[in-house]
Amino acid sequence: ARIPLYPQSFTSCPFKIFIGLPFKYPRSLIFSVVQPVNRGSVREAAGFDALRDAEALRKAMKGFGTDEQAITDVLANRSNKQRQQITLSFKTAYGKDLVKELKSELSGNFEKAVLSLIKPSLLYDATELKDAIKGAGTDEQCLIEILASRSNAEIHEINRIYKAEFKKTLEEDIKSDTSGHFERLLVSLTQGNRDESQNVDITLVKKDAQDLYTAGEGRMGTDESRFNAILCARSRPHLKAVFEEYRQICKHDIEKSICREMSGNLERGMVAVVKCLRNTPAFFAERLYKSMKGMGTDDRTLVRIMVSRCEVDMLDIRAEFKKLYGKSLYTFISGDTSGDYKKLLLQLCGGND
């Protein structure tokens, strides 16, 4: 039986959503896939005037010294689309490239964060993927983070931009830098071919959960290709139900089975995919926590998530962060960063919880 998942609130959701659904599936499982369109901390600014903002940025960089606060006030309170209009207006009005001007005036992590805000969102994704692949070592978690959390349409556009910018396809670069089942996992994710329907077929849920058990815990050795086929092709609502059914079969979460059955990059990659599909905001909350905990800060990851999620689901990430770690994301950022860089990140965070 197919169970429609309606984009209504709890109070208006029709009763038939529960017909045929076994009681072992909690209501939270059904409703958790229904997200408001925008749960970002940054929204399009009302009364937006691109030329006025361009003038404010020019004034902030004109003469001796730089007014970093003025730059933050403009760029951290505009949507990415509005920032692109500001960039165009700046060049139209002053005959100068805004990115080059900012590079000449700023430095350090504040500069990196500002330039990340200026880039079109999917160009930023493509650039981060390229940087994760090139050079010594591969940032596997960055690859999974982006590829597992973007929509099919976004992945298709990232692929197009990547080829245009770097003269090679993303798939070609991944194949040249990774190998084995981990390579296959990444290549599968780059196809942008995940089922995006909101229906859950309980019969298929049970079959997939049993197939995953049979491919891992239920046999000698592991059939990694079966894990790959299910985790990279099925819809998010479907997989959430599969993970719940798997726990009923195996008496523990699928992440534990993956850790038992796999190792190295493949283990970390598969676990990250599962976490991202199960609860995307919690996945990013954990990534942010790990970027700041302990000695030193993984500023690249911190900036990337704050910039890329501030218009998507930052409010939910903040809520999950507080739930998981007992402190607000705002407090963590305040204690781990400083200066204008801190002020910019806190602005993107959007408030304390």
ZIJOWO-V82396 format. One record per residue. NEAR is the number of other C-alpha atoms within 12 Angstrom. Layout:
near={NEAR/NEAR}
This chain:
near={18/20/27/28/32/27/21/20/16/18/10/11/18/16/17/15/25/26/16/18/26/21/14/17/26/16/21/19/28/36/26/29/33/25/25/17/13/19/23/30/32/36/29/23/22/12/10/20/20/30/24/19/34/35/25/26/37/33/23/25/25/19/10/9/12/25/22/31/26/24/40/35/25/39/42/41/34/34/34/34/25/32/37/29/26/36/37/23/26/30/23/17/20/19/15/17/23/35/27/19/28/34/22/17/27/28/18/20/28/31/30/29/39/42/37/38/45/37/31/26/34/33/30/31/39/39/29/34/39/34/26/29/28/21/11/9/12/25/27/35/36/34/42/43/40/43/43/43/39/35/25/26/20/28/33/26/27/35/36/25/26/31/22/16/20/21/15/19/26/41/33/22/30/35/23/17/27/26/20/18/28/33/31/28/40/42/33/32/40/40/29/30/25/33/24/21/23/28/28/34/26/28/20/23/33/27/23/32/36/29/31/38/38/24/28/30/31/20/15/12/15/26/23/31/24/25/42/35/28/37/42/37/30/35/32/39/37/41/45/42/42/40/40/35/35/33/24/19/24/24/16/19/27/40/33/25/30/35/24/23/29/27/19/19/28/31/30/29/38/44/35/37/45/39/33/32/39/34/31/35/37/30/35/45/41/31/36/41/35/25/29/27/21/12/9/14/23/24/31/29/35/40/37/38/41/45/45/39/42/40/32/31/35/39/35/33/38/42/27/28/33/25/18/21/21/17/21/29/43/35/25/32/38/24/21/28/27/19/19/29/32/32/30/40/48/38/33/44/44/33/24/22/20}
